[in-house]
Amino acid sequence: MPLAWEKHAVLELLSLWHTLREDDVQHTSGCARDTGRGQEAVAKLQEEGLRALFHQLDIDDLQSIRALRDFLKEKYGGLNVLVNNAGIAFKVKDTTPFAVQAEVTLKTNFFGTRNVCNELLPLVKPYGRVVNVSSMVINSALKGCSQELQQKFHSDTITEDELVKLMTKFVEDTKKNVHEKEGWPNTAYGVSKIGVTVLSKIQARMLNEKRKGQINYKFESFTKDVLQILISSPFTVLGLC
């Protein structure tokens, strides 16, 4: 079974909100697939004096994402900060067939995150911030890719459709047990985070062309750099666990 990052993410969110000055934050909304954990995290935020609420979200379910979208639009008219930190990873010794690991991991980490961005980015207000949390594992994952794949991922002109086709191909190649022959590394989590990172670059480029906006991709653990990006008064914050 995959190792869910929900507990890890909740702890990061608690640390994040505690660091932010209360006067800077109008509202904080925490989202999680597990309602119990999400409500527990919000309760702790409220104990810290923050105006927090919980909204259930399963990023594997497009209808769940759209329900959150409609809620944010109706209640707040949008949002200023979106933190995409939802994700899963299989344990190293997990015996689940690699093809299954690839499909499950990519469904949540890449395709789920992409769906959240596509539905919620239009709600991000001018000069808002979006943080797609990536991972340091992409360094080794990229090195494990063929030169042809590396060139595609490093391209400044790669499109979202082209990226989606590459991520889909990886999953299909694992089912045929030819992924290594086709130039892919033997890490589903690593490929998913390559996808998230490249997606962030693509969407940042598109936003810069259409309107004033910014998408920042950062490593898995929150850092001072991430906090600096998020602190801009005052705003509605949404964190996805």
Order of alpha helices (4+ residues) and beta strands (2+ residues): beta-alpha-beta-alpha-beta-alpha-beta-beta-alpha-alpha-beta-alpha-alpha-alpha-alpha-beta-alpha-beta
